[in-house]
Amino acid sequence: MNKPIIRCKVAQKRGKVFFDSGSELNLINTETARMLAEDDPSVQFSANSYSVTCANGSKMESCGSVSLEVEIGGVISRQWFVMINNLFPRVFVGIKSMKNMNISVQTRSA
């Protein structure tokens, strides 16, 4: 099964991101954001909180937001992420950032 998950760099650390074209927001696991901030002084936190509505209608409350440098396919961009406790996958990139970074997800037909 094809999934829109690719390798990238977030705050100078290699990892994977999940592309979510149905989300307006970028999301990150709170613990992951704090871990990234330990080694990168450019990481900026904000106390802004959000109530995030999932595709199934359930709600998740954020713990604030964080600005991180993201490198995907050689494109480097600073993006804001909403921090969510126990989020998995740990990093979601939403449609606005995908458009900003000129990213499209193409599927192959069988």
N, C-alpha and C positions, 0 to 999 in steps of 0.2 A: 504494500500500500504506500503510495506517495504521500508524504507529509511536507508542508511548507516550513521545514526546519533546516537552517544552514549554519555553517561555522562562520564566526565573525570575531571581532574584538570589541569589547565594551570596557571602557576605562583602562585601556592598555592590556587587558587580560583576554586570552582566547576563550571562546565559549560557543554556545549555540543560541540562536534566537528562533522564535516561532513567529511567522508572519500571520497576522490576523486581519484580513481585509474587511472583516465585519466589525472591527473595533475602531472607534475614533481615537482612543487613547493608547499610549504605550504603557505597559504594566511591567513591574519587576517585583520579585520576591523581596520582602523587606530585609531579610537576613543577607541575601545576595548583595543588595545595595550597600548595606553597612560594611560588608567584607570588601567590596570594591573601593569604598572610600578610605579604607585603612592605608592603601598604597598609592592613592592618587589625590593629591591636594587640590586638584581642579574640580573635584566633585562638589556640587552645591546642593544643599538640602533646603526644602521649604516646608513649613508647617501646614500649608494648604491641604485640606482633606477633601475627599470626594466620596460620593456614594456611587459605586459602579454597578450597573445592572447587567447581568450575564444574559446570554442568548436564551437560557431556559427560564428567565424571569427572576431568578434569585438575585439577591443583592450582596455585595461585598463592601465593607468599609475600608477606606485607605488609612495608612499611617503617615501620610504626607506625600511629598514628591521629591524627586531627585533629578538633577541635570547631569547627564553623562555623555562623554564622547563615544560615538559609535562608529566603527569602521566595517562596512559591508561592501564586498566587491571592489575594494580600493577607494570607495567614497567615504570620506570622513565628515561627520556632522555631529553637532551637539544637540541632544534631544532631551526633553523632559519625560520622565517616567513616573507613573503613580505607583506608590509602594503598597503592596498587599501582603499580609501575613499568609504564610503557607501556600503561596502561589506555585503551581506547577503546570506546564513548564515554567522555569524561573524567569524568563524574559520573553515578553510579547512585544512585537512592533506592530502598531496599528496602521490603518490606511493613510492617515495624514502624513506620517513620517515616511511611509513607503513612497508616497507621491513626491515628497520633498527630496528624497534620495533617488528618485527615478527607478524604483524597484517594482517589478511586476512578477507575479507568480504564474507560470504557464504549466498546464498539465498536459501529459502525453495521453493520447488515446491508445487503447489496447489493440 
